[in-house]
Structure formats: C-alpha cells, structure tokens
Amino acid sequence: MRYIHDTDKFTIEGATVVTLGKFDGVHKGHQKLLATVRDKASGYGAMSAAFTFDHIPVSLSKTPGQSYIMTNAERRSFIESLGIDILVEYPFTSEFMNTEPEVFVEDIIRKSLKAVCVVVGPDYTFGKGGRGNVQMLADMADEAGFELVVVPKECYEEREISSTFVREELQVGHMETVNMLLARPYSVNGVIAKGSQIGRTMNLPTINIYPPAGKLLPPNGVYASVTILGGKSFYGVTNVGIKPTVKDNAEISVETFLFDFDEDVYGVNVEVQLRHFQRPEMKFDNIEALHKQIDADAQFARQLFMI
C-alpha cells in the first residue's frame, strides 16, 4: 500500500476510487465503505484509495484532549490489510479547516486524487463549517468527472454504527459490543517492555506494553484477552491500569498474563485483544492476596475461552 503523509502537496498518477473521512476505529461501517471502494476500483481498473487526516489538533477539535480508538499506525496497518492501494493522511491545519468545499472538490478530489468515483456515507460533510455535504458532491460530480456512490449506514440493534457509538461502549467496558461494532476485537498494540517483575516472584510471568498517548482505552480493570505474538495466539488475562498494589505512579500499562507461556520476549511487537471485561482494577493488601485474585481471574478466563 502506498502511504502518503506529512504533506499537503501530492498527486496520484492514475485514476482512483476514493472514500473520505476520519476513519477512527475503522469500524464495521467504515469497512463497508472500503469494501465498496475495492469493488468499484476493480470495475474501473483504478486504484483504491482512502483519504483521511493525520490528526485533529487539540486547538481545533471540538473535544479538547480527545483520544482515538486506533492510533495512526494501527489504522494504517488495518486499512492495508483490507487491500486498499493508497492511504492519504492529510495534515489537518487551520488553513485546511477553512477551505471552501468547492475548492476541496477541485483541488483534492479532482486534481490530487484524480478520482473517477467517490464513495461516502450519507452524512459525510467537508469544507469550511461543514458546508459541503453529499448533495453538494452530487451536484458537482458530473462537472468534476466522478461517479458518486452513497453507501447506507450499518446498524446494530437499530442504532447506526459510528465512532461515537464505539467510544460510548468502549468507555464503559462493553467489549463484546465494541468488538461487534468494530467487526474485530478491540486491541492495544505495542512493544513489550520490562515491568516490575512482580509476576515472576509469584510464578505468574507477564508481558507489559505501554499504550501511546492519545490511545482511547476501556476502564481500568481486568480483561479476558487474546494476545497475538509472533504470529501465534495466546489466551490470557490482561490488567489495564496503574497496578496500585505494586506501583505508586499513575502511568497506565497493559499487563498480560499469558497462559502456558514463559519466554523472554522484550522488544517484540505484540497485539493484545480485549475480549471480555471481568472486574475493575483493585488495590490489594498484599502480594499474596493479589496472587490469589490473579489465579481466580485466570480460572474465569479459561472457562470463558473453554480451555
């Protein structure tokens, strides 16, 4: 996949079929847009493309300090896995925010992307003040030389699937619903780092990763999890939080006890999928009490996974 980023000056050589949006989480609805792009690109003999933003600056966001369901790296990797040819992460600046929608269609969609087909959802907006919409795209399509395809929303339990819906469910730990909306397990990716080594003293060795700033996490607590390591899947239990029994600082980590695994894998990239929220994070009186609870958490997760 060609990855275009850190520039507002780009030109695609050849025609594209493109979808546009923030794609936070790349949820089931986004995946439907991307699948439509692939199908239409095949029919046109064009390249499939997704146009999104590198980030929404805090100074320009409606929700300062906002975190995202996926990091840019996670989003890039997943979109590539869906078979998209080109991903554009366009710089979101105050200048761009004030671009008139007609200018966006002419300069970005027609000239830079060379779009022969544009695929969007029915509520897509663009340009200064969100003045551009699907109707404007439809009105400009013939002159700009592209076909417009509007893809109906995906729904879950009679509610339209959106990044907002995913956020709401994630922030209360409804992982089964989150994973249904995403059409895949919610995950945290990172490089395995050394932790406090307390787990080894209890004969419960764990792996630790530290989520990047801006990664939206579920509530601090213990989760039944599946970890992808070296191309293999391992069941386990994961603590998301600050580990109050053994640490005094507020740095959030994702610490996982993998069943039937005891290898040194520091420095390795890993994906931790959170499948089920078991309980909130707690502070125990001593290490022995913590050990006992981890055993109970592991037994619960094994029963859940039927292993």
Sine and cosine of phi, psi and omega as CSV:
sin_phi,cos_phi,sin_psi,cos_psi,sin_omega,cos_omega
0.00,0.00,0.72,-0.69,0.09,-1.00
-0.99,0.17,0.76,-0.65,-0.09,-1.00
-0.89,-0.46,0.92,-0.39,-0.03,-1.00
-0.95,-0.32,0.86,-0.51,-0.05,-1.00
-0.44,-0.90,0.20,-0.98,0.04,-1.00
0.87,0.49,0.44,0.90,0.06,-1.00
-0.42,-0.91,0.58,-0.81,0.13,-0.99
-0.96,-0.27,0.17,0.98,0.04,-1.00
-0.88,-0.48,0.97,-0.24,0.02,-1.00
-0.50,-0.87,0.41,-0.91,0.08,-1.00
-0.61,-0.79,0.75,-0.66,0.06,-1.00
-1.00,0.03,0.74,-0.67,0.08,-1.00
-1.00,0.00,0.97,-0.24,-0.04,-1.00
0.93,-0.36,0.32,-0.95,-0.08,-1.00
-0.96,0.28,0.50,-0.87,0.06,-1.00
-0.77,-0.64,0.41,-0.91,0.31,-0.95
-0.94,-0.34,0.82,-0.57,-0.20,-0.98
-0.76,-0.65,0.56,-0.83,0.21,-0.98
-0.88,-0.47,0.49,-0.87,-0.12,-0.99
-0.76,-0.65,0.62,-0.78,0.04,-1.00
0.29,-0.96,-0.03,-1.00,0.00,-1.00
-0.98,0.18,-0.56,0.83,0.05,-1.00
0.82,0.57,0.65,0.76,0.07,-1.00
-0.97,0.26,0.90,-0.44,-0.03,-1.00
1.00,-0.04,-0.37,0.93,-0.08,-1.00
0.69,0.73,0.87,0.50,-0.07,-1.00
-0.97,0.25,-0.09,-1.00,-0.10,-1.00
-0.85,0.53,-0.62,0.78,0.04,-1.00
-0.92,0.40,-0.68,0.73,0.07,-1.00
-0.87,0.49,-0.65,0.76,-0.02,-1.00
-0.90,0.45,-0.54,0.84,0.05,-1.00
-0.91,0.40,-0.65,0.76,0.07,-1.00
-0.88,0.48,-0.72,0.70,-0.04,-1.00
-0.92,0.40,-0.60,0.80,0.06,-1.00
-0.91,0.42,-0.63,0.78,0.05,-1.00
-0.90,0.44,-0.65,0.76,0.04,-1.00
-0.86,0.51,-0.72,0.70,0.01,-1.00
-0.87,0.50,-0.71,0.70,-0.02,-1.00
-0.90,0.45,-0.71,0.71,-0.03,-1.00
-0.93,0.37,-0.60,0.80,0.02,-1.00
-0.89,0.46,-0.63,0.78,0.04,-1.00
-0.88,0.47,-0.68,0.74,0.00,-1.00
-0.92,0.40,-0.57,0.82,-0.01,-1.00
-1.00,0.10,-0.24,0.97,-0.15,-0.99
0.92,0.39,0.53,0.85,-0.05,-1.00
-0.92,-0.38,0.08,-1.00,0.08,-1.00
-1.00,0.04,0.59,-0.81,0.07,-1.00
-1.00,0.04,0.65,-0.76,-0.08,-1.00
-0.60,-0.80,0.49,-0.87,0.13,-0.99
-0.80,-0.60,0.75,-0.66,0.01,-1.00
-0.92,-0.39,0.85,-0.52,0.00,-1.00
-0.61,-0.79,-0.26,-0.97,-0.07,-1.00
-0.88,-0.48,0.46,-0.89,0.03,-1.00
-0.93,0.36,-0.62,0.79,0.05,-1.00
-0.10,-0.99,0.25,-0.97,0.12,-0.99
-0.95,-0.30,0.95,-0.31,-0.05,-1.00
-0.83,0.56,0.59,-0.81,-0.01,-1.00
-0.82,0.57,-0.61,0.79,-0.04,-1.00
-0.92,0.39,-0.34,0.94,-0.04,-1.00
-0.94,-0.34,-0.18,0.98,-0.06,-1.00
-0.98,0.19,0.54,-0.84,0.08,-1.00
-0.95,0.31,-0.33,0.95,-0.01,-1.00
-0.81,-0.59,1.00,0.06,-0.05,-1.00
-0.81,0.59,0.62,-0.79,0.01,-1.00
0.97,0.22,0.21,0.98,-0.07,-1.00
-0.90,0.43,0.67,-0.74,0.11,-0.99
-0.98,-0.21,0.19,-0.98,-0.10,-0.99
-0.83,-0.55,0.55,-0.84,-0.04,-1.00
-0.88,0.47,-0.60,0.80,0.05,-1.00
-0.81,-0.59,0.59,-0.81,0.19,-0.98
-0.96,0.27,0.25,-0.97,0.04,-1.00
-0.86,0.51,-0.63,0.78,-0.01,-1.00
-0.91,0.42,-0.65,0.76,0.03,-1.00
-0.91,0.42,-0.68,0.73,0.00,-1.00
-0.89,0.45,-0.70,0.71,0.01,-1.00
-0.86,0.51,-0.74,0.67,-0.04,-1.00
-0.88,0.47,-0.67,0.74,-0.05,-1.00
-0.94,0.33,-0.68,0.73,0.02,-1.00
-0.89,0.46,-0.62,0.79,0.06,-1.00
-0.89,0.46,-0.63,0.78,0.00,-1.00
-0.91,0.41,-0.35,0.94,0.01,-1.00
-1.00,0.09,0.00,1.00,0.10,-1.00
1.00,0.06,0.36,0.93,0.04,-1.00
-0.98,0.17,0.66,-0.76,-0.09,-1.00
-0.99,0.17,-0.59,0.81,-0.11,-0.99
-0.69,-0.73,0.74,-0.67,0.14,-0.99
-0.86,-0.51,0.83,-0.56,0.07,-1.00
-0.95,-0.31,0.86,-0.51,0.15,-0.99
-0.96,-0.29,0.99,-0.14,-0.14,-0.99
-1.00,0.08,0.65,-0.76,0.03,-1.00
-0.90,0.44,0.81,-0.59,0.01,-1.00
-0.99,-0.10,0.97,-0.23,-0.05,-1.00
-0.89,-0.46,0.18,-0.98,0.05,-1.00
-0.89,0.45,-0.57,0.82,0.05,-1.00
-0.89,0.45,-0.72,0.69,0.01,-1.00
-0.90,0.43,-0.63,0.77,-0.02,-1.00
-0.86,0.51,-0.46,0.89,-0.02,-1.00
-0.99,-0.15,0.22,0.97,0.05,-1.00
-0.94,0.34,0.76,-0.66,0.05,-1.00
-0.92,0.39,0.62,-0.78,-0.07,-1.00
-0.85,0.52,-0.58,0.82,0.02,-1.00
-0.90,0.44,-0.58,0.81,0.03,-1.00
-0.93,0.36,-0.63,0.77,0.03,-1.00
-0.87,0.48,-0.70,0.71,0.00,-1.00
-0.88,0.47,-0.71,0.70,-0.05,-1.00
-0.94,0.34,-0.76,0.65,-0.15,-0.99
-0.99,0.15,-0.63,0.77,-0.09,-1.00
-1.00,-0.07,-0.84,0.55,-0.10,-0.99
-0.93,0.36,-0.72,0.69,-0.09,-1.00
-0.99,0.11,-0.78,0.63,-0.13,-0.99
-0.99,0.13,-0.77,0.64,-0.09,-1.00
-0.98,0.21,-0.73,0.69,-0.05,-1.00
-1.00,0.06,-0.34,0.94,-0.05,-1.00
0.77,0.64,0.74,0.67,-0.09,-1.00
-0.96,0.29,0.77,-0.64,0.15,-0.99
-0.98,-0.18,-0.19,0.98,0.04,-1.00
-0.43,-0.90,0.71,-0.71,0.03,-1.00
-0.88,-0.48,0.79,-0.61,-0.05,-1.00
-0.90,-0.43,0.86,-0.51,-0.02,-1.00
-0.63,-0.78,0.22,-0.98,0.16,-0.99
-1.00,0.10,0.21,-0.98,-0.09,-1.00
-0.93,0.36,-0.30,0.95,-0.04,-1.00
-0.96,-0.29,0.28,0.96,-0.04,-1.00
-0.91,0.41,0.74,-0.67,0.07,-1.00
-0.77,-0.64,0.38,-0.92,-0.04,-1.00
-0.35,-0.94,0.26,-0.97,0.06,-1.00
0.99,0.15,0.07,-1.00,-0.07,-1.00
-0.81,0.58,0.81,-0.58,0.02,-1.00
0.92,0.39,0.23,0.97,-0.04,-1.00
0.91,0.41,0.43,0.90,-0.08,-1.00
-0.94,0.34,-0.49,0.87,0.05,-1.00
-0.97,0.25,0.64,-0.77,-0.01,-1.00
-0.53,-0.85,-0.09,-1.00,-0.05,-1.00
-0.88,0.47,-0.62,0.78,0.01,-1.00
-0.89,0.45,-0.64,0.77,0.04,-1.00
-0.90,0.44,-0.67,0.74,0.06,-1.00
-0.86,0.51,-0.67,0.74,0.01,-1.00
-0.90,0.44,-0.64,0.77,-0.02,-1.00
-0.93,0.37,-0.51,0.86,-0.08,-1.00
-0.99,-0.12,-0.13,0.99,-0.16,-0.99
-0.86,0.51,-0.75,0.66,-0.07,-1.00
-0.88,0.47,-0.74,0.67,-0.04,-1.00
-0.91,0.41,-0.60,0.80,-0.02,-1.00
-0.99,0.13,-0.17,0.98,0.12,-0.99
0.99,0.14,0.53,0.85,0.06,-1.00
-0.73,-0.69,0.45,-0.89,0.15,-0.99
-1.00,0.09,0.64,-0.77,0.07,-1.00
-0.96,-0.28,0.79,-0.61,0.08,-1.00
-0.88,-0.48,0.85,-0.52,0.02,-1.00
-0.96,-0.28,0.88,-0.48,-0.09,-1.00
-0.99,-0.13,0.83,-0.56,0.01,-1.00
-0.86,0.50,0.44,-0.90,0.00,-1.00
-0.93,0.37,0.56,-0.83,0.21,-0.98
-0.99,0.13,0.56,-0.83,-0.02,-1.00
-0.81,-0.59,0.43,-0.90,0.11,-0.99
-0.68,-0.73,0.85,-0.52,-0.04,-1.00
0.77,0.64,0.74,0.68,0.11,-0.99
0.93,0.36,0.23,0.97,0.08,-1.00
-0.88,-0.47,0.66,-0.75,0.03,-1.00
-0.91,0.42,0.71,-0.70,0.03,-1.00
-0.97,0.25,0.77,-0.64,0.00,-1.00
-0.51,-0.86,0.23,-0.97,0.07,-1.00
-0.89,0.45,-0.56,0.83,0.05,-1.00
-0.89,0.46,-0.68,0.73,0.04,-1.00
-0.87,0.50,-0.72,0.70,0.01,-1.00
-0.87,0.49,-0.71,0.71,-0.01,-1.00
-0.86,0.51,-0.72,0.70,-0.03,-1.00
-0.86,0.52,-0.70,0.71,-0.02,-1.00
-0.95,0.31,-0.60,0.80,0.00,-1.00
-0.91,0.41,-0.64,0.76,-0.08,-1.00
-0.95,0.30,-0.18,0.98,0.10,-0.99
-0.93,-0.38,0.11,0.99,0.11,-0.99
0.98,0.20,0.36,0.93,0.03,-1.00
-0.99,0.12,0.96,0.28,-0.18,-0.98
-0.92,0.40,-0.59,0.81,0.02,-1.00
-0.88,0.48,-0.65,0.76,0.03,-1.00
-0.94,0.35,-0.69,0.72,0.04,-1.00
-0.82,0.57,-0.74,0.68,-0.05,-1.00
-0.93,0.38,-0.49,0.87,0.09,-1.00
-0.93,0.36,-0.68,0.73,-0.01,-1.00
-0.92,0.39,-0.58,0.82,0.00,-1.00
-0.99,0.14,-0.27,0.96,-0.08,-1.00
0.87,0.48,0.47,0.88,0.06,-1.00
-0.11,-0.99,0.26,-0.96,0.01,-1.00
-0.94,0.34,0.67,-0.74,0.17,-0.99
-0.90,0.43,0.68,-0.74,-0.06,-1.00
-0.65,-0.76,0.36,-0.93,0.13,-0.99
-0.86,-0.50,0.79,-0.61,-0.02,-1.00
-0.94,-0.35,0.55,-0.84,0.03,-1.00
-0.01,-1.00,0.02,-1.00,0.03,-1.00
-0.99,-0.14,0.76,-0.65,-0.04,-1.00
-0.91,0.41,0.82,-0.58,-0.03,-1.00
-0.88,-0.48,0.29,-0.96,0.05,-1.00
-0.95,0.30,0.69,-0.72,0.06,-1.00
-0.96,-0.26,-0.50,-0.87,-0.05,-1.00
-0.99,0.17,-0.19,0.98,-0.03,-1.00
0.93,0.37,0.17,0.99,0.01,-1.00
-0.89,0.46,-0.60,0.80,-0.02,-1.00
-0.84,0.54,-0.62,0.78,-0.03,-1.00
-0.92,0.39,-0.52,0.85,0.03,-1.00
-0.93,0.37,-0.32,0.95,0.03,-1.00
-0.98,-0.22,0.16,0.99,-0.09,-1.00
0.87,0.50,0.56,0.83,0.05,-1.00
-0.75,-0.67,0.93,0.37,-0.06,-1.00
-0.89,0.46,0.63,-0.78,-0.06,-1.00
-0.79,-0.62,0.28,-0.96,0.15,-0.99
-0.92,-0.40,0.58,-0.81,-0.06,-1.00
-0.85,-0.53,0.71,-0.71,0.22,-0.98
-0.76,-0.65,0.43,-0.90,-0.03,-1.00
-0.89,-0.45,0.92,-0.39,-0.06,-1.00
-0.88,0.48,0.58,-0.81,0.04,-1.00
-0.94,0.34,0.41,-0.91,0.07,-1.00
-0.85,0.53,0.66,-0.75,0.01,-1.00
1.00,-0.06,-0.08,1.00,0.05,-1.00
-0.99,0.12,0.85,-0.53,0.02,-1.00
-0.97,0.24,0.83,-0.56,-0.05,-1.00
-0.91,-0.42,0.42,-0.91,0.12,-0.99
-0.96,0.27,0.03,-1.00,-0.01,-1.00
-0.86,0.51,0.52,-0.85,0.10,-1.00
-0.84,0.55,0.73,-0.68,-0.02,-1.00
0.23,-0.97,-0.18,-0.98,-0.05,-1.00
-0.95,-0.32,0.70,-0.71,-0.08,-1.00
-0.76,-0.65,0.64,-0.77,0.25,-0.97
-0.94,0.34,0.74,-0.67,-0.17,-0.99
-0.64,-0.77,0.32,-0.95,0.15,-0.99
-0.82,-0.58,0.79,-0.61,-0.05,-1.00
-0.93,-0.37,0.77,-0.64,0.04,-1.00
-0.99,-0.14,0.91,-0.42,-0.09,-1.00
-0.67,-0.74,0.87,-0.50,0.00,-1.00
0.87,0.49,0.53,0.85,0.01,-1.00
0.98,0.17,0.04,1.00,0.01,-1.00
-0.91,-0.42,0.41,-0.91,-0.01,-1.00
-0.96,-0.27,0.70,-0.71,0.01,-1.00
-0.77,-0.64,0.77,-0.64,0.10,-1.00
-0.97,0.24,0.42,-0.91,0.03,-1.00
-0.02,-1.00,-0.18,-0.98,0.11,-0.99
-0.82,-0.58,0.63,-0.78,-0.09,-1.00
-0.83,-0.56,0.72,-0.69,0.13,-0.99
-0.98,-0.22,0.85,-0.53,0.12,-0.99
-0.97,-0.22,0.87,-0.49,0.00,-1.00
0.45,-0.89,-0.43,-0.90,-0.14,-0.99
-0.95,-0.30,0.04,1.00,0.03,-1.00
0.78,0.63,0.90,0.45,-0.15,-0.99
-0.90,0.44,-0.37,0.93,0.00,-1.00
-0.94,0.34,-0.51,0.86,-0.11,-0.99
-0.88,-0.48,-0.12,0.99,-0.04,-1.00
-0.71,-0.71,0.42,-0.91,-0.01,-1.00
-0.92,-0.39,-0.10,1.00,-0.02,-1.00
-1.00,-0.08,0.09,-1.00,-0.11,-0.99
-0.96,-0.28,0.29,0.96,0.00,-1.00
-0.96,0.29,0.83,-0.56,-0.03,-1.00
-0.99,0.13,0.74,-0.67,0.07,-1.00
-0.79,-0.61,0.25,-0.97,0.09,-1.00
-0.88,-0.47,0.97,-0.23,-0.11,-0.99
-0.93,-0.36,0.80,-0.61,-0.13,-0.99
-0.82,-0.57,0.77,-0.64,0.17,-0.99
-1.00,-0.08,0.93,-0.38,-0.02,-1.00
-1.00,0.00,0.76,-0.65,0.04,-1.00
-0.94,0.34,0.67,-0.74,0.12,-0.99
0.83,0.56,0.68,0.73,0.01,-1.00
-0.56,-0.83,0.78,-0.63,0.02,-1.00
-0.47,-0.88,0.97,0.26,0.01,-1.00
-0.76,-0.65,0.46,-0.89,0.11,-0.99
-0.99,0.11,0.91,-0.42,-0.08,-1.00
-0.76,-0.65,0.53,0.85,0.00,-1.00
-0.88,0.48,0.63,-0.78,0.03,-1.00
1.00,0.09,0.03,1.00,-0.02,-1.00
-1.00,-0.08,0.65,-0.76,0.08,-1.00
-0.95,0.30,0.65,-0.76,-0.08,-1.00
-0.59,-0.81,0.47,-0.89,0.08,-1.00
-0.87,-0.50,0.85,-0.53,0.01,-1.00
-0.95,-0.32,0.91,-0.42,-0.01,-1.00
-0.99,-0.11,0.83,-0.55,0.00,-1.00
-1.00,-0.06,0.91,-0.42,-0.13,-0.99
-0.98,-0.18,-0.57,0.82,-0.09,-1.00
-0.46,-0.89,0.76,-0.65,0.06,-1.00
-0.98,0.18,0.85,-0.53,-0.05,-1.00
-0.99,-0.12,-0.73,0.68,-0.03,-1.00
-0.26,-0.97,0.32,-0.95,0.09,-1.00
-0.94,0.34,0.36,-0.93,0.10,-0.99
-0.92,0.38,0.64,-0.77,-0.04,-1.00
-0.72,-0.70,0.41,-0.91,0.13,-0.99
-0.98,-0.20,0.81,-0.59,-0.03,-1.00
-0.98,-0.20,0.36,-0.93,-0.06,-1.00
-0.93,0.38,-0.50,0.87,-0.04,-1.00
-0.37,-0.93,0.13,-0.99,-0.04,-1.00
-0.91,0.42,-0.57,0.82,-0.01,-1.00
-0.89,0.46,-0.66,0.75,0.02,-1.00
-0.92,0.40,-0.62,0.78,0.05,-1.00
-0.89,0.46,-0.70,0.71,0.02,-1.00
-0.85,0.53,-0.71,0.71,-0.01,-1.00
-0.88,0.48,-0.66,0.75,-0.01,-1.00
-0.94,0.35,-0.62,0.79,0.04,-1.00
-0.88,0.47,-0.64,0.77,0.06,-1.00
-0.86,0.51,-0.68,0.73,0.01,-1.00
-0.92,0.39,-0.65,0.76,0.04,-1.00
-0.88,0.48,-0.69,0.73,-0.01,-1.00
-0.91,0.43,-0.64,0.76,0.02,-1.00
-0.90,0.44,-0.66,0.75,0.03,-1.00
-0.88,0.48,-0.72,0.70,-0.03,-1.00
-0.91,0.41,-0.63,0.77,0.04,-1.00
-0.87,0.49,-0.65,0.76,0.04,-1.00
-0.92,0.39,-0.63,0.77,0.01,-1.00
-0.89,0.46,-0.69,0.72,-0.01,-1.00
-0.99,0.11,-0.09,1.00,-0.01,-1.00
0.84,0.55,0.78,0.62,0.04,-1.00
-0.82,-0.57,0.00,0.00,0.00,0.00
